[in-house]
């Protein structure tokens, strides 16, 4: 999870940091049968295989991460190089975890939420939806390579799994995707894992609407700090977090927000991202660090960004008996909040280098923008401000690209932006 999710913000580092190095390190450790374990010892490169997860299985996020990397770098050769690795990994998961009913039976820790109170769950909604998403993006990578066989094979796997998730895991009365036990009976516990189906484009519009309604309900997932890992109406919900019994964990918040985008919920996604970042900022200076200055001792404020937060208060999450969690300055996760969500959801920029497109999706015009964003070897600046002539967008680029301004519900226009400096008046387009 750390390697995959960190690639989503490292792509914005203007090539100062290699966005794919963590992924490549894992691919290099792939075993002959296709296995890639979720965790390795950094010193020995040996897999860490806990008792409750003897195969070291993790969420299958590689294809999603690679698809995002392709659109931020336009490196088609990389897609060609990694595709065999991703296909072998898929085959290993199919052989090892797919059951006769077409669903995947996996241990709870494979979801990244080790103490989530999910009873006797065996067919987990989040893992199965992530596998469907994996197939969806493997098919898209096949399209990029013009590999019709791979594209068709994975699309067929996607629709097969999507049908099973919709028919067996969806509960009409609760309006939610639930885990199943070994007897394929639903376990009525609402966790953040029930939102992976949004990202995998599994629900239809009606079901998506009902799922999203829970995100707006303060008694379920619409807490002050969105979104807790366990619904607030569950008996095991912990206001202080309690591990994955209520904590707000950035990668899952990011996952939900990306899922909202799939259903054009840009304004709500932006609102949630802003609320999340306010809590991150408010929690940064809560922990003083004691320092000695000669005969005097003082407490100095040291800004800290945490791996997880409380859902109804400022401050880091608390897990009784676990002083090692949440980790401070855990950039593999917190970079999603401070970089990816800021660029993609608060500023509202969506970039595809192979398509030569930049979409700016905002609910209202504000004074904001970004300077010197690196699109491969092309630095792009897009800034909006209000002048005497009205709202104006100033742009600078070394190469031509296609710019779409989408002021939600008011104005949408796509224009070719030439190299050099230029500006446009919103009222004139």
MOUR-V588873 format. One record per residue. N is the residue number from 0. RES is the residue in three letters. OMEGA is omega in radians with two decimals (* if undefined). NEAR is the number of other C-alpha atoms within 12 Angstrom. Layout:
# MOUR-V588873
((N:RES:OMEGA:NEAR) (N:RES:OMEGA:NEAR))
This chain:
# MOUR-V588873
((0:UNK:-3.10:32) (1:UNK:-3.10:34) (2:UNK:-3.11:33) (3:UNK:-3.07:36) (4:UNK:-3.13:40) (5:UNK:3.13:39) (6:UNK:-3.09:41) (7:UNK:3.05:46) (8:UNK:3.12:38) (9:UNK:3.09:36) (10:UNK:3.14:38) (11:UNK:-3.04:38) (12:UNK:-3.10:25) (13:UNK:3.08:22) (14:UNK:3.04:22) (15:UNK:3.11:12) (16:UNK:-3.14:15) (17:UNK:-3.05:22) (18:UNK:-3.01:31) (19:UNK:-3.02:35) (20:UNK:3.11:21) (21:UNK:3.11:28) (22:UNK:-3.13:35) (23:UNK:3.11:24) (24:UNK:3.10:20) (25:UNK:3.12:32) (26:UNK:-3.13:29) (27:UNK:-3.12:19) (28:UNK:-3.13:26) (29:UNK:-3.12:28) (30:UNK:-3.06:18) (31:UNK:-3.14:14) (32:UNK:3.10:20) (33:UNK:-3.08:24) (34:UNK:2.92:32) (35:UNK:-3.05:39) (36:UNK:-3.06:35) (37:UNK:-3.08:36) (38:UNK:3.14:31) (39:UNK:3.02:24) (40:UNK:-3.06:14) (41:UNK:-3.08:13) (42:UNK:-3.02:8) (43:UNK:-3.04:10) (44:UNK:3.09:17) (45:UNK:3.13:18) (46:UNK:3.04:24) (47:UNK:-3.04:22) (48:UNK:-3.13:20) (49:UNK:-3.11:19) (50:UNK:-3.09:12) (51:UNK:3.11:16) (52:UNK:-2.96:24) (53:UNK:3.10:20) (54:UNK:-3.14:25) (55:UNK:-3.09:29) (56:UNK:3.04:37) (57:UNK:3.10:38) (58:UNK:-3.11:43) (59:UNK:-3.03:43) (60:UNK:-3.00:46) (61:UNK:-3.07:44) (62:UNK:3.08:38) (63:UNK:-3.14:36) (64:UNK:-3.12:37) (65:UNK:3.09:45) (66:UNK:3.10:41) (67:UNK:3.12:38) (68:UNK:-3.13:39) (69:UNK:-3.11:35) (70:UNK:3.09:31) (71:UNK:-3.09:37) (72:UNK:-3.09:35) (73:UNK:-3.11:25) (74:UNK:-3.11:25) (75:UNK:3.13:25) (76:UNK:3.12:16) (77:UNK:3.12:24) (78:UNK:3.13:36) (79:UNK:-3.09:23) (80:UNK:-3.04:17) (81:UNK:-3.05:32) (82:UNK:3.11:31) (83:UNK:3.10:21) (84:UNK:-3.13:31) (85:UNK:3.12:42) (86:UNK:3.10:35) (87:UNK:3.11:22) (88:UNK:3.08:38) (89:UNK:-3.12:38) (90:UNK:3.11:25) (91:UNK:3.13:24) (92:UNK:3.10:34) (93:UNK:-3.08:28) (94:UNK:-2.98:19) (95:UNK:-2.93:22) (96:UNK:-3.12:30) (97:UNK:-3.10:23) (98:UNK:-3.07:19) (99:UNK:-3.13:14) (100:UNK:3.11:20) (101:UNK:3.08:26) (102:UNK:-3.10:41) (103:UNK:3.08:38) (104:UNK:-3.00:35) (105:UNK:3.08:37) (106:UNK:-3.09:35) (107:UNK:-3.06:37) (108:UNK:3.07:32) (109:UNK:-3.13:40) (110:UNK:-3.07:42) (111:UNK:3.13:32) (112:UNK:-2.89:34) (113:UNK:-3.08:20) (114:UNK:3.10:28) (115:UNK:-3.05:36) (116:UNK:-3.01:31) (117:UNK:3.02:38) (118:UNK:-3.10:23) (119:UNK:-3.11:23) (120:UNK:3.13:31) (121:UNK:3.05:33) (122:UNK:-2.98:41) (123:UNK:-3.06:50) (124:UNK:-3.10:51) (125:UNK:-3.12:52) (126:UNK:-3.12:45) (127:UNK:3.08:53) (128:UNK:3.10:46) (129:UNK:3.07:42) (130:UNK:3.07:50) (131:UNK:3.11:44) (132:UNK:3.10:41) (133:UNK:3.12:42) (134:UNK:3.14:42) (135:UNK:-3.12:38) (136:UNK:3.02:40) (137:UNK:3.07:47) (138:UNK:3.13:34) (139:UNK:3.09:32) (140:UNK:3.05:43) (141:UNK:3.09:31) (142:UNK:3.13:24) (143:UNK:-3.13:27) (144:UNK:-3.06:24) (145:UNK:3.11:16) (146:UNK:-3.04:19) (147:UNK:-3.12:17) (148:UNK:3.12:17) (149:UNK:-3.14:27) (150:UNK:-3.12:25) (151:UNK:-3.10:22) (152:UNK:-3.08:24) (153:UNK:3.07:33) (154:UNK:3.10:27) (155:UNK:3.10:19) (156:UNK:3.13:31) (157:UNK:-3.08:33) (158:UNK:3.10:27) (159:UNK:-3.13:24) (160:UNK:3.10:37) (161:UNK:3.14:37) (162:UNK:-3.13:25) (163:UNK:3.13:29) (164:UNK:-3.13:43) (165:UNK:-3.06:33) (166:UNK:-3.02:22) (167:UNK:-3.03:29) (168:UNK:-3.14:39) (169:UNK:3.07:35) (170:UNK:-3.07:27) (171:UNK:-3.10:20) (172:UNK:-3.11:12) (173:UNK:-3.11:21) (174:UNK:-3.03:25) (175:UNK:3.02:41) (176:UNK:-3.08:45) (177:UNK:2.99:42) (178:UNK:3.05:45) (179:UNK:3.01:36) (180:UNK:-3.09:27) (181:UNK:3.11:22) (182:UNK:3.11:15) (183:UNK:3.05:27) (184:UNK:-3.09:20) (185:UNK:3.04:30) (186:UNK:-2.94:30) (187:UNK:3.04:32) (188:UNK:3.13:36) (189:UNK:3.05:43) (190:UNK:3.10:44) (191:UNK:3.10:52) (192:UNK:3.11:47) (193:UNK:-3.13:50) (194:UNK:3.01:52) (195:UNK:3.08:45) (196:UNK:3.07:47) (197:UNK:-3.11:41) (198:UNK:3.13:35) (199:UNK:3.10:41) (200:UNK:-3.09:35) (201:UNK:-3.11:40) (202:UNK:2.97:37) (203:UNK:-3.04:19) (204:UNK:-3.11:17) (205:UNK:3.13:15) (206:UNK:3.11:26) (207:UNK:3.12:35) (208:UNK:3.14:23) (209:UNK:3.08:24) (210:UNK:-3.10:40) (211:UNK:3.10:36) (212:UNK:3.11:23) (213:UNK:3.12:33) (214:UNK:-3.13:41) (215:UNK:-3.09:23) (216:UNK:-3.11:20) (217:UNK:3.12:20) (218:UNK:-3.11:23) (219:UNK:-3.13:32) (220:UNK:-3.09:39) (221:UNK:3.12:33) (222:UNK:-3.11:32) (223:UNK:3.06:31) (224:UNK:-3.10:44) (225:UNK:-0.07:49) (226:UNK:3.13:49) (227:UNK:-3.13:53) (228:UNK:3.07:55) (229:UNK:-3.09:46) (230:UNK:-3.05:42) (231:UNK:3.14:37) (232:UNK:3.12:25) (233:UNK:-3.13:23) (234:UNK:-3.12:17) (235:UNK:-3.14:26) (236:UNK:-3.10:32) (237:UNK:-3.12:31) (238:UNK:3.11:34) (239:UNK:3.11:31) (240:UNK:3.12:39) (241:UNK:-3.06:35) (242:UNK:-3.11:39) (243:UNK:3.08:43) (244:UNK:3.12:41) (245:UNK:-3.12:46) (246:UNK:3.01:48) (247:UNK:-3.05:55) (248:UNK:-2.99:46) (249:UNK:-3.12:48) (250:UNK:3.12:45) (251:UNK:3.03:40) (252:UNK:3.12:45) (253:UNK:3.12:41) (254:UNK:-3.14:40) (255:UNK:-3.12:45) (256:UNK:3.08:41) (257:UNK:3.07:36) (258:UNK:3.09:36) (259:UNK:3.13:36) (260:UNK:-3.14:28) (261:UNK:-3.11:26) (262:UNK:3.03:28) (263:UNK:3.11:26) (264:UNK:-3.02:29) (265:UNK:-3.08:33) (266:UNK:3.10:26) (267:UNK:3.11:29) (268:UNK:-3.14:38) (269:UNK:3.12:36) (270:UNK:3.14:29) (271:UNK:3.11:36) (272:UNK:3.11:39) (273:UNK:3.13:29) (274:UNK:3.12:31) (275:UNK:-3.10:45) (276:UNK:3.06:36) (277:UNK:3.13:24) (278:UNK:3.08:35) (279:UNK:3.14:38) (280:UNK:-3.12:24) (281:UNK:-3.10:23) (282:UNK:-2.99:30) (283:UNK:-3.02:25) (284:UNK:-3.09:21) (285:UNK:-3.07:22) (286:UNK:3.10:20) (287:UNK:3.09:15) (288:UNK:-3.08:15) (289:UNK:-3.14:13) (290:UNK:-3.12:14) (291:UNK:3.09:11) (292:UNK:-3.08:10) (293:UNK:-3.13:7) (294:UNK:-3.06:7) (295:UNK:3.02:9) (296:UNK:3.13:11) (297:UNK:3.09:13) (298:UNK:3.13:15) (299:UNK:3.12:15) (300:UNK:3.10:15) (301:UNK:-3.09:17) (302:UNK:-3.13:19) (303:UNK:3.00:27) (304:UNK:-2.95:36) (305:UNK:3.08:41) (306:UNK:-3.09:38) (307:UNK:-3.05:49) (308:UNK:3.06:52) (309:UNK:-3.07:42) (310:UNK:-3.07:45) (311:UNK:-3.13:30) (312:UNK:2.98:29) (313:UNK:3.03:33) (314:UNK:-3.12:34) (315:UNK:3.07:41) (316:UNK:3.13:41) (317:UNK:3.09:31) (318:UNK:-3.08:25) (319:UNK:3.11:17) (320:UNK:-3.14:10) (321:UNK:-3.14:14) (322:UNK:-3.13:14) (323:UNK:-3.07:16) (324:UNK:0.01:24) (325:UNK:-3.13:33) (326:UNK:3.09:24) (327:UNK:3.09:25) (328:UNK:-3.12:21) (329:UNK:-2.91:25) (330:UNK:3.14:27) (331:UNK:3.12:32) (332:UNK:-3.01:38) (333:UNK:3.04:40) (334:UNK:3.08:33) (335:UNK:-3.12:41) (336:UNK:-2.96:44) (337:UNK:-3.09:36) (338:UNK:-3.04:32) (339:UNK:-3.13:38) (340:UNK:3.13:37) (341:UNK:-3.10:32) (342:UNK:-2.97:34) (343:UNK:-3.01:34) (344:UNK:-3.13:38) (345:UNK:3.00:38) (346:UNK:3.00:35) (347:UNK:-3.10:39) (348:UNK:3.10:34) (349:UNK:-2.93:35) (350:UNK:2.97:34) (351:UNK:-3.11:28) (352:UNK:3.12:32) (353:UNK:3.10:22) (354:UNK:-3.08:20) (355:UNK:-3.10:28) (356:UNK:2.96:27) (357:UNK:3.09:35) (358:UNK:3.08:30) (359:UNK:-3.07:38) (360:UNK:-3.08:37) (361:UNK:3.12:36) (362:UNK:-3.14:26) (363:UNK:3.09:24) (364:UNK:3.12:29) (365:UNK:3.06:21) (366:UNK:-3.14:20) (367:UNK:-3.14:25) (368:UNK:-3.12:30) (369:UNK:-3.14:27) (370:UNK:3.03:22) (371:UNK:3.02:21) (372:UNK:-3.06:29) (373:UNK:2.97:28) (374:UNK:-3.00:36) (375:UNK:3.13:29) (376:UNK:-3.11:17) (377:UNK:3.10:24) (378:UNK:-3.07:26) (379:UNK:3.04:37) (380:UNK:3.10:30) (381:UNK:-3.08:35) (382:UNK:3.07:30) (383:UNK:3.01:28) (384:UNK:-3.11:22) (385:UNK:3.12:19) (386:UNK:3.12:17) (387:UNK:-3.12:8) (388:UNK:-3.11:13) (389:UNK:-3.14:17) (390:UNK:-3.06:24) (391:UNK:3.08:27) (392:UNK:3.11:34) (393:UNK:-3.10:28) (394:UNK:3.07:34) (395:UNK:-3.11:29) (396:UNK:3.10:31) (397:UNK:-3.11:22) (398:UNK:3.11:24) (399:UNK:2.97:25) (400:UNK:-3.12:29) (401:UNK:-3.03:27) (402:UNK:3.07:35) (403:UNK:3.03:30) (404:UNK:-3.11:37) (405:UNK:3.03:28) (406:UNK:-2.88:25) (407:UNK:3.09:22) (408:UNK:-3.06:15) (409:UNK:-3.02:16) (410:UNK:3.06:20) (411:UNK:-3.08:20) (412:UNK:3.07:22) (413:UNK:-3.11:20) (414:UNK:3.01:22) (415:UNK:-3.12:21) (416:UNK:-3.10:29) (417:UNK:3.06:19) (418:UNK:-3.10:19) (419:UNK:-3.13:18) (420:UNK:3.05:20) (421:UNK:3.09:21) (422:UNK:3.10:26) (423:UNK:3.04:28) (424:UNK:-3.08:21) (425:UNK:-3.09:28) (426:UNK:-3.05:19) (427:UNK:-3.10:13) (428:UNK:*:19))
